[in-house]
Amino acid sequence: MKQLDDGSMTHAEPVDPRGLVGLAREAEERGDTARALRLYEEAIEFLKDESDLELLADALRWKGTLHREQGETEVAYNCYKESLRYAVRCGSVRCKAHCYNCLAIVAQRRGNLNECERLYMHAADLASKAGDIRLLGIIEHNRGVLMNMRGKYLPAETRYASSMSAFEKVGDDQSVSSVLNNLGILYTKLGHYQRAVETLGRGLEIARARNDAMNESILTLTLAEAWVAAGRLDQAEDACALALELARDRGDHLTMAGALKCRARIERERGAFGSSITTLRIGIREAEVLEDRLLQAELLRELGQTSQALGNAADARLAWREAAESFEGLDARHEAAEISALLATLPAERNAPVPTWRRPNPPSDEGFSPSP
């Protein structure tokens, strides 16, 4: 589930760091992540010598979000902490609210849910004081993501609707498409597949009209997962391949790992169990590096199901136990209950060998290997 925030060169003439930040924002929207990061870094260096601490705080936060969306969680966290320091120095309530929202997203990814809730509440209080309707919508949306993860689907949908109204009021189409993505996830969980597909189609129309490569890849992956859940494997395979291609083009390891999870499930549904295991082994290692506990747990759940299909009860049990521990730590109650039910289907336990997915990883035939 995607959460929201506000998201080398030589110069013959005096540099305008504000112009560099504007160019970085444009490159980010086009999906040119490498150029956007270079521009942000250059702008930040110039801004540190100027008095516009509010823009410096914004630039650091936007740079951090690019790193976060690529799965570089620790780098993002450090950018957000530095941004917060400048926000405090300049006294910008708006900037502080944005920073706390971003830090909450990192805490949620890492599974620190009490800290996450505290940070969202603090961010919402500051956003209210700043009178920032859009930011209040962002925080409301992100709290909806948290509700969805915990299996509180009706409150999640209510928060999504509230955030959608805020974004439509201020004309923020990019954030509207992100809400539609998470509504698609919710409807898929509830088994409302046609509604999910229609909702995701609306989001994709917005993303493509805006040339928003990041949201297009995320929405395409969510659509692939909806098609898998609906049993439409041909459509799922096409959407998954496109999502993986778009994510690779952007260097987005987080979406790539999610696409590997989806591809592995398609392979399992088609009976290609060996290919599914190989795909999942790559994805699990990638998710560990990305510090995304929810994605890692979802990959382990898939691994358990494929291992069970192969008749390997020992590997299935070990994978599901690891998944259950993560789901319980994330308070993902529906998923934790589902894993408990799956564990109950296994035969009595004997010995506990080293699971095959923890053994040395074979070379990838698609040039996508775990990060060092």
Buried (B, 14 or more C-beta within 10 A) or exposed (E): BBBBBBBEEEEEEEEEBBEBBEBBBEBBBBBBBEBBBBBBBBBBEBBEEEEBBBBBBBBBBBBBBBBBBBBBBEBBBBBBBBBBBBBBEBEBBBBBBBBBBBBBBBBBBBBBBEBBBBBBBBBBBBBBEBEBBBBBBBBBBBBBBBBBBBBBBEBBBBBBEBBBEBBBEEEBBBBBBBBBBBBBBBBBBEEBBEBBBBBBEBBBEBBBEBEBBBBBBBBBBBBBBBBBBBEBBEBBBBBBBBBBEBBBEBBBBBBBBBBBBBBBBBBBBEEBBEBBBBBBBBBBBBBBBBBBBBBBBBBBBBBBBBBBBBEBBBBBBBBBBBBBBBBBBBBBBBBBBBBEEBBEEBEEEEEEEEBBBEEEBEEBEEEBEBEE
